[in-house]
Amino acid sequence: MILYLHGFRSSPNSFKARLLAARLAELGRADEWCCPMLPVSPFETVALVESLVAAAGAGHDTTRDTKHDPSGVTVIGSSLGGYFATYLAEKHGWPAVLLNPAVVPQRDLSAYLGEQPLWHGGGSIVVEPHHLDELRALSVTAITRPERYYLLAATGDEVLDYREMLAHYPGARTTLIEGSDHAISEFADYLDDVLAFCDAGHEEPPAPREAA
């Protein structure tokens, strides 16, 4: 299972999610894709993800060595989704791909309390103070097994500081993208790298590369 967790105010219709879904479909692997609409509550988000994995019969299996094995999970998290992905990776031992991940969202989202419009399809969410407390409760102070992670961080991210990302994931396999933006507008260039990491599972992940 390749589990994609979208960012704050985003949805399964984000362009990175759509690019990944389309590439997997091209490869005949659409059945591996899972990209739920996440609730505003961080605790509910974690519960939803864990229930989806349980329902799919996937989970933590470090003995697997077959590519595309549905018994294994790789989680991909974008922005706030990267924060959740980190918590889940530490809890369950899942490999994780982090796309401009949030590192201290309880700080960053304190300016977004109240009703907030969604980016795709209309509608809104209401961010309440207890959601920030839930985020704080899910904090990972320091990652273990950095080989579990693949970080894509853009120096041109206008929302989050890439330097916080690099400091929070020491030793993780990293592609530092010079310039770009929070959305990683050229994400299509990195699809193969991301899927190669997903396929590697608990084996040796692909070598990083610097992006011009």
C-alpha positions in Angstrom: 0.0 0.0 0.0 1.2 3.5 -0.9 -0.6 5.8 1.5 -0.7 9.5 0.7 -1.5 12.1 3.4 -2.3 15.5 2.0 -1.5 18.8 3.7 -3.5 21.5 5.6 -6.6 22.6 3.7 -5.7 20.3 0.9 -7.4 17.1 -0.4 -6.9 14.0 -2.5 -7.2 16.3 -5.5 -3.9 18.0 -4.8 -1.7 18.0 -7.9 1.0 15.8 -6.3 -1.5 13.2 -5.3 -3.0 13.2 -8.7 0.4 12.9 -10.4 1.3 9.9 -8.2 -2.1 8.2 -8.7 -1.8 8.7 -12.5 1.7 7.2 -12.6 0.7 4.2 -10.6 -2.3 3.7 -12.9 0.0 3.8 -15.9 2.1 1.1 -14.2 -0.9 -1.1 -13.6 -0.6 -0.5 -9.8 -3.7 1.6 -9.1 -4.8 -1.0 -6.5 -1.8 0.0 -4.3 -2.9 3.7 -4.0 -4.7 5.0 -1.0 -5.3 8.7 -0.5 -8.1 9.6 2.0 -9.6 12.9 2.7 -8.2 13.7 6.2 -10.3 15.1 9.0 -9.3 18.3 10.7 -8.7 16.5 14.0 -5.1 15.1 14.1 -6.2 12.3 16.4 -9.0 11.4 14.0 -6.6 11.5 11.1 -4.3 9.0 12.8 -7.2 6.8 13.6 -8.6 6.9 10.1 -5.2 6.0 8.6 -4.7 3.1 10.9 -8.2 1.8 10.3 -7.6 1.9 6.5 -4.4 0.0 6.8 -6.0 -2.6 9.0 -8.9 -3.0 6.6 -6.4 -3.5 3.8 -4.6 -6.2 5.7 -1.4 -4.2 5.5 1.0 -3.3 8.2 4.5 -3.6 9.6 6.4 -6.5 8.0 10.2 -6.1 8.0 10.7 -9.5 6.4 9.0 -8.7 3.1 11.4 -8.6 0.1 9.0 -8.6 -2.8 8.3 -5.4 -4.7 4.7 -4.2 -4.7 3.9 -6.5 -1.8 0.5 -5.3 -0.5 1.3 -6.5 3.0 3.7 -3.5 3.4 2.9 0.2 3.8 4.9 3.2 2.6 3.4 6.5 3.7 3.9 9.7 1.7 3.2 13.0 3.5 3.0 16.5 2.1 3.3 19.5 4.4 1.1 18.7 7.4 0.7 15.2 6.0 4.5 14.9 6.5 4.1 15.5 10.2 1.5 12.7 10.4 3.6 10.5 8.3 6.5 10.9 10.7 4.4 10.0 13.7 3.1 6.9 11.9 6.5 5.9 10.6 7.9 6.0 14.2 4.9 4.1 15.6 4.5 1.4 13.0 8.0 1.2 11.4 6.6 2.3 8.0 9.0 3.8 5.4 8.0 7.4 4.8 8.5 10.0 2.0 8.2 13.6 3.2 7.4 16.4 0.8 8.2 19.8 2.4 7.0 18.4 5.7 5.7 20.5 8.6 8.0 20.2 11.6 6.2 22.4 14.2 2.6 22.7 12.9 1.1 23.5 16.3 3.1 26.7 16.1 2.5 27.4 12.4 -1.3 26.7 12.5 -1.9 28.9 15.6 -2.6 31.7 13.2 -5.3 29.7 11.4 -7.8 29.1 14.2 -11.4 29.4 13.2 -13.0 28.6 9.8 -10.6 28.1 7.0 -11.5 27.5 3.3 -10.4 24.4 1.5 -8.2 24.6 -1.6 -10.2 22.1 -3.7 -13.9 21.8 -4.3 -15.1 24.4 -2.0 -16.1 23.9 1.6 -14.2 24.8 4.8 -12.9 23.4 8.0 -12.9 24.8 11.5 -9.6 24.7 13.4 -10.0 24.7 17.1 -7.4 25.2 19.9 -7.7 21.5 20.9 -6.5 20.5 17.5 -3.2 22.3 18.2 -3.0 20.3 21.5 -3.5 17.1 19.5 -0.7 18.1 17.1 1.5 18.7 20.1 0.7 15.2 21.4 1.8 13.6 18.1 5.2 15.4 18.1 8.3 13.3 17.3 11.2 14.9 19.1 13.8 12.9 17.2 13.5 10.3 14.5 14.9 6.8 14.8 16.3 4.8 11.9 16.8 7.7 9.5 17.1 5.2 6.6 13.3 4.8 7.0 12.9 8.4 5.6 13.2 10.1 2.2 13.0 13.9 2.5 12.3 16.2 -0.4 12.8 19.8 0.7 12.7 22.9 -1.4 14.8 25.9 -0.5 12.2 28.2 -2.1 9.3 26.9 0.1 7.4 30.1 0.9 5.4 28.5 3.7 7.8 26.4 5.7 11.5 26.7 6.4 13.5 24.0 4.6 16.3 24.4 7.2 13.9 23.2 10.0 13.2 20.1 7.8 16.9 19.3 7.3 17.6 19.7 11.0 14.6 17.5 12.0 15.6 14.6 9.8 19.4 14.2 10.2 20.8 11.3 8.3 17.6 10.8 6.2 18.0 10.3 2.5 17.5 13.8 1.2 16.9 15.6 -2.1 17.4 19.3 -1.6 15.6 21.2 -4.4 17.2 24.5 -5.1 14.4 27.1 -5.5 10.9 25.6 -6.3 8.1 26.3 -3.9 5.9 24.8 -1.1 3.9 22.8 -3.6 7.0 21.5 -5.4 5.6 22.6 -8.8 8.1 20.4 -10.7 7.1 17.3 -8.6 6.6 15.3 -11.9 10.4 15.3 -12.1 10.6 13.3 -8.8 7.9 10.8 -9.3 10.3 8.0 -10.2 12.5 8.7 -7.2 9.5 8.6 -4.9 8.2 5.4 -6.3 11.6 3.8 -6.2 11.9 4.5 -2.5 8.4 3.1 -2.0 9.4 -0.1 -3.8 12.6 -0.5 -1.9 10.6 -0.8 1.4 13.0 -1.8 4.1 15.8 -2.5 1.7 18.4 0.0 0.6 16.6 3.1 -0.8 17.7 4.8 -4.0 20.7 7.3 -3.9 19.7 10.9 -3.4 20.4 13.5 -6.0 20.8 17.2 -5.9 18.3 19.2 -7.9 19.4 22.3 -9.8 
